[in-house]
Amino acid sequence: MATLIQNTVEAPPPWRGVMGRHPACFTLMLYIVMYGMYAMFDSKALSSYTFTNLINNASPLALAAAGQTLVVLARGFDLSIVGTLSIANVIMAVLPLDGPWGALASFAICVGVGALVGSASGYLVAYRGVQSVAATLGVMIICQGIALLILPAPGGMVAEWVSDEMTSTLFSLVPASIILPVIVAGLWMLLGKTDLGTALYAVGADQAAAELSGIPVKRTRLLAYVMAGALYGVAGFMLSAQTATGDPNAGMPFLLLSFAAVALGGTSLAGGQGGLIGSLIGAATLMLMQKVLFSGGVSSFYIGLFQGVLLIVAIVIGRLINRSRTGDRP
Amino acid sequence: MPDATAATLQMQGISKSYGATVALENVTLTIGPGEVQALLGENGAGKSTLVKILSGVVRPDSGTLRLNGEVYAPGSILQARRSGVTTAFQELSLVQNLSVAQNLFLPSALKGIAGLSSTKAMHAAARDILERYGIGHLGVATQVSELALAERQRLEIVRAMQFKPSLLVLDEPTAALADVQWLFRLVRELQVQGTAILYISHRLAEIRELAQRATILRSGRSVSTVDLGAASDGDIFEMMAGHGVVRSTVVPLKRASRPRPVLVVNDLEGCNVKGVSLTVGEGEIVGMAGLEGQGQRELFRLLAGDGQPKAGQILLNGKLLRLTCPRDALRAPGGIAFVPEERKVEGIFASLSSANNITLPVLDRLSTVGLVSPHREARAAKAPAKEVDLSDRYLNFRIGNLSGGNQQKAIIARALLSGAKTLLLFDPTRGVDVATKEAIYHAIRRHAANGGSVLVYSSELPELIALSERCLVMYGSRIVADVAGSDMRESYLVGLLTGNAQVADAVSH
């Protein structure tokens, strides 16, 4: 039926599939440039010790931001991130399970608690139609309360095996704390090859069209929150490994930083565009930024200010690059 | 005519209401295999509700559906699809941030190794489908957002067709298509294969080319199913418009000479507005008619200062207006006040009192050194409230708690109090009861009698005929007719509305 004269609309290069639409490349470039600056200011920057330290610092935020990405992609905001991280942290501190098997059990508990909290948020948002900020704010406050009940004041000890091994350097080269983010990135790539992964983008872009296309919108939303919660649990696990102690307010700093990492990673806060890997790198970049500013001799009073400005500039530039890349088509 | 036992689809006594609004009432429809049946009706006649019921998006309140003889009660799009009913939606149901291939297979991608979706397999299969339906020039990996509207429409149609349904619903499938022959060829092929097709369109010429029979909906009821060969266009318009329409008690004013022009629009261009020129005179009520999405909404918004025209002039009392926001329109000498259609979203501030809502645009007049006196505010709200017959006791209620009719009265009171001489009313009586309608008509008439000018769009033709002296008809982003006097008859206007001007003329003369 098709006539041969019809000109073929050129197919976009493969990197512009769902995952590559808002490529994390820009964020990665930013990270590399910043690492270069860091190396200029500080000669120890290229040592494996420094690198391990950086990754250790960034790992909990990266995992938390990865979870936040899933909710943001489905057009939502998840404030319960704070509560889940805090609960995971205090459980690790009051219930230290030593040895590799103990660590595995702790890990499973953190993931399970996170998924449970996520399913509560997800149920409220997807099936009860509560606005995501309102629902997750309520869940966050409840979780903070629970964390306080478990551990009323900072203290406790995280199992030694966890705090030692999860922050060590493997083969004196690879930081152990990078393993979980890498696994998460791998799982994300698999998710992109499932109907759920596609549905996540569809729901975030246009709920009505998704529904009319036969996508189970409610279930997709719910699962986004459950998976996100599980990732916050993992983030809490890594945070505990890093701090080695418990704090019922441990999750607080992650709230805004997780959104910053998501935005810096090229994910649209309006949903439907972006990806998880960008957020992982975005989180690493945020933490590196602090180091660079500090080693560059910027007074700690100004670090927050610079960080904010850099964040905005990076996001604006990232947007411009992506627009010029996609804007050449009518 | 196919007999009932062999029918592909049989709808019997289908009713659906949303709250107090009856969308469909006792609708009966039968389509046989290989039949293309048209569904005709004005705005709000219930066409889209019928489409939603057939596609499994909403469930009917009562009545039975049978598909190929079996009870058909789909609870979702997917169930409908499994039963053999697919729909190409008017609003297009493609997900814009996914590729053409992904959209074709939603919600389940083709799987390769280990149950993971295989881009390669999907692209190959999608290419086959696109070729088969004659749109092989679309790139399967292209993101839908990068396609032109016409291509998206084609893709929407192909997606519905490729599931090989026994009933295919096409809702305004040619709205964005310049080349309709492509669609006609595909429809005829499906027809030969025995697919039943429900074809919804307001373009009579297309319908006559494709369909054998047409079912006409009016106010949610199926008026009749006619053999298109035996019914003239005039008959069809008559059936769509209906007889015995209740006339408003307000009788249009007759005037000898043309009034002084107040609002003059020259060659206005904008999104969905093409070369629109119009004049509204002092003391004149000008009606505007148009089917959904013909550009009337965009035109009203441009005139109200919400959005910038690409070209053209808006003159008020002979002065050129440059509107950057609705505030400009309100503050212009003479003033233009706009009453939008979505009162819940754009009209009211639900948590404020009715009095607050009415006095919002003139708060500066009611305040001393920036502080608003509640007493003066309440007093100021009383006069316009009386104009629209809004009872005083409602003034202190939160407007969100009032009925839709009273909310609408309050919004019109606000427009009156703003002091603007020119009112733009977009469907001011949508969803209000008869008494409220009368009150609103009287308020509009009084405003005009006092030297104000009114441009009013309504989805109800009888209302326009009763209310206005002249009626402009919008079709395809343009004003296609300016009808006055005895030409303002429903059957004639329906012809103009649906872009069948010649036919309408034939009916008229």
Interface residues (C-beta under 8 A of the other chain):
Chain A: M1 A2 Q6 N7 T8 V9 E10 A11 P12 P14 R16 G17 V18 R21 L190 K193 T194 D195 T198 A199 Y201 A202 G204 A205 D206 A208 A209 A210 E211 L212 S213 G214 I215 P216 G272 Q273 T326 R329 P330
Chain B: S55 V57 S76 I77 L78 R81 F89 E91 L92 S93 L94 V95 Q96 N97 L98 S99 Q102 N103 L106 P107 S108 A109 G115 L116 S117 T119 L130 E131 R132 Y133 G134 I135 G136 H137 L138 G139 V140 A141 T142 Q143 E146 A148
